């Protein structure tokens, strides 16, 4: 399961960089990984292929009301075909 999360407000006000990814050990039943919202938006700006897959998945376990609907108009603006092709090429072992 993939997810996007937010931190308490004080996390955003600190001067130090904090971890912005949550990863949990993978086992036979559960595979969890999440990105903090600010990181998610930076990845969207960079046309991150994994994020595009997450956001367009028909499987949604829980959603903050309207979240994907608000991000949906940004997807075509942020999509970069060259970056997507590079990701696909690299993930198939051809790089």
N, C-alpha and C positions, 0 to 999 in steps of 0.2 A: 504494500500500500504506500502510496506517495501522498505527501501533504504539504501545505503551506501554513505557516504559523506566524503569530506576532508575539513579541515579548512585552513585558510590563514597560510602562513609559520611561522609567529610569534607565532601562537598558539602552535606549536611544539617546539619552542625554549625556552619557559618559564619554570621556575623551579617548578611552582605550577601545581598540577593536575587540569585539567579543565573537565567540564562535557563532556562525550563522547557519549551521547545518546540524540536524539531529539524525544520527545513524544508530541503528540498533542491530544486534547480531541477527543474521539470517538463520532460520531453522526450517524444518520441514513444513511448518504451518504458517509462519509469519515472516514477512519481509517488509520492514518499515524504514522509511527515509523521508526527511522533511527539510524544506528550505524556509528560512525566515523571509518575511514579506519583502524587505528592502533588497535582499539578495535575489529574490524571485524577480523583482522588477528590473534589476540590472541584467539578469539572464534573459529576460524578455527583450530588453533593448538590444542584446547581443544575438538575438535569434537562436537561442539555445534549443536544439532539436528535442532533447528530452523533455523540457518544459512544455513545448508545443504538444508533444504526445500526451503529457499529463493533463493539460488543460482541455484537450479535445477528446479525452477518453469518455465513452458512454457510461462507464462504471463510476458512480459517485456514492461513497458511503455516508458522507456528511459534508454539508456546505454551509458556510455563512450565507444567509439569504442574499441572493443577487450577486454574489462575488464573481462567479464565472461570467455572468451576464455583463458585468461592468468591464471585465477584462476582454471579452470577446471582440469588441470593436478595435482593440489595440493589436490583435493578432495579425491582421493583414498589413498593418502599418509597420510592425516590427519584423515581419517575416523577410528573411534574406535567402533566396534560392541558393546562392553560392555557399553560404554557411551550412545550409541543410544538406546539400550534396556532399560537401566535405565531411560532415558528420557521418552520413550514410556510407561514404567511401571508406572512411577510417574504421567504422564499426564492423565492416565486413572483412577487415583484415587486408585490404588492398593498399593501405597507405604505406 
